[in-house]
Amino acid sequence: MFDDDVTSRVKEFVRTVWDEEHLHENLEFIAESLCLYAIKPKKGESALDTIRRYLSTQFWKDHLKMYKKRPIYWLFSSGKEKAFECLVYLHRYNDATLARMRTEYVVPLLARYQANIDRLNEQIDGSSGGEATRLKRDRDNLSKKFNELRSFDDRLRHYADMRISIDLDDGVKVNYGKFGDLLADVKTITGNAPEVI
């Protein structure tokens, strides 16, 4: 959805470190390795799609396990519909990170969702039968994501306005708890249920 998503950054990293000439070969190697150890292969899936699927479905679980529930990448998540997820590197976080996340990603994504819902509504009006049913299902799924993201945006705005600072000396457990239910797996990491605003 965004030009600088984590999959694009992985691709750029591989291109920079091992050059353009071997990019496809190296992405294939990474994808094959992920299929051996982390995720099941899908027939016809490109290497980049396999990497994207791993990063969006399995990376967070592996990261939590590797870092013994004290992650250095934090997963900001809108909720179960996964309308929006954003990994933030703990050591790069600053008090403007949440505002940037909101203005550069969440607000534009809300506009995209709304535009797609409007487009689907127009298509539904001109359709009938099975096609109309499929379009309504797509619209309803997108509406769930839109509503989840709007709720997340309200909470994100509140926390962004607070300009929360973290102190690395306090550790992950304390700092992770400062963000309420914006983050995934708060109870797993802090031992407490997230504070809901």
N, C-alpha and C positions, 0 to 999 in steps of 0.2 A: 504494500500500500504506500509505503514511503521509500524514497530513493536511498535513504540512509538506514534502512532496517538492518537488523543484525546479520541476516543472510548476505546482504550486499556488502557489509563490512568484512565478513569472512572471505568473500570472493575477492575483495580488494586486497586484503591481507595476503592471501595466497598469490595473487598476481604480483604484488610488490616484492614478496620474499623470494618466489621461485620463477618469476618472469612470465610474461604473456604467452610465450611459446609453449609452455607446459601447463598452462592453466587448466584446460579441459581434463588432461590426464591426472593432475593433482586433485581436482574436484571429484573425479571418479574414484580415486583412491580413498579420499575421505568418506565419500558416500558408501563405498563398499565396506569400509571399516566400521562405520556406524551400523550397517546392516548385519554385520557379524556379531556385534557386541551390545548394541543398544536398542535397535528397532527392527521390525520385520520389513524385509524388502517389499516394494510394491511394483508389480509388473508395469513396464512402460514409463516409470517415473524417472525424470531426469536427475542427474547428480545434484543439481542445485535445489530441486524440489525435495529430494531426500534430506539434504542438509537443513532446509527450511522446516520440514516436518519434525526432524529431531529437535531443532532449536525451539520450536513452538510446543512440542508435546513432552519431550523427555529431558531436555537440558536442565531445567529447574530441579527436577527430582534428583538427577545425578549430582548436580552442584550441591544441593542440601546434604546429600549423603557424603560426598567427598569432604565437605567442610564441617561435617558433624553438627549440622543445624546452626552454623554460624557463618552464613554466606557472605562473600565479598561482593557478589552481584545481588542486588535487591530487585525483586519482581513486584512492580506496581501493577495491580490488576483491577479491572472494573468489576469483575465478578465471574459467576459461573458461565455466562454467555460468551465470555472472552471477547467482548467488544473492543477492548483495548488492553494490551499488556506491554510493559516497558521495563527493560532491564537497565538498572543504573548501577554503575561501578561505585562502590562505597567510597573509595578514595578520591573520586572526582565529584562527589556530591558537594554542593554548597547551598546557601540559603536562597538562591535564585533558581535552583534546579526545578522545583515544582512549578513555578511560574512559567519557566521556559517549556516544560513538558506540556503544560496547558495550552499556551499560545501557539506553539509550533506543531503540536500533534493532536491534542484532544479537540480543540475548537474546530480546526479544519476537518477532522474526522467526523465530527457531528454534522457539519455542513454536507459532507459527502454522503453520509447515511441519509440525511433528509432529502437530498437531491435524488438518490436512488429510490427512496420510498415514493417520492412524487412521480418519478418515471414509471415505476411499477404500477402505481394507481392509474396512470394514463393508459398503460398497456392493458390493464385489467378491463378498463372501460371499453376497449376495442376488441376484446377477446370473448370467447365463450367455451363452454364444455371443459375438457381436460386441461386445455391451455390456461384458461382463467383460474382453474383450481390450483395449478402449479404456480402461477404468478401470485395468487393470494397467499399461498404457503410461503413463497419467497419473501413477500412483503411482510407477512406476520413475523417471520424469523428476523428480518432486518429491523422491524419495529421493536422487537424485544431487545436487540443489541442497542438500538438508538436510545431506548428508555434507560437501559442499564448505564450507557455511557453518559447520558444527561445527569443521572444521579451521581455517577462518579465525578463528573465535572463540578457539580455543586460542592461535593466534599473536597475535591482537589483545590478549588478556589479558596475555600476556607483555610486549608493548610498552607497554601501558597501565600496567602495574606499574612499568615503568622511568621513567615520567613524563618522556618525552623533551622537551627544550627545543630550540628552533631559534634560530639567530642570523641575522637577515636579512642582515647584513653578509657572511656566508659564501656567500651566493647560493643559488639554487635547486639547482644541481648537488650541492653538498655536503649541504644539508639534506634533499633528497629521498632521498638514499642512506641516511639514518639509520633508515628504516622497513622495511628488508628487503623481503620480498615482499608486504607489505601493499598496496603501491601498484602501479598499472598502469604498464607501459612503463618500468621502472626502468633497464634497460640503454640504452634510447633516450635517456633524460635524463641519466643519470650516466656512461654509457660503460662501466659495469661491470655484471656480472650481480648480481642481488640476493642479499644474504646470507640464507641459509636457516637458520632456527633449529630 
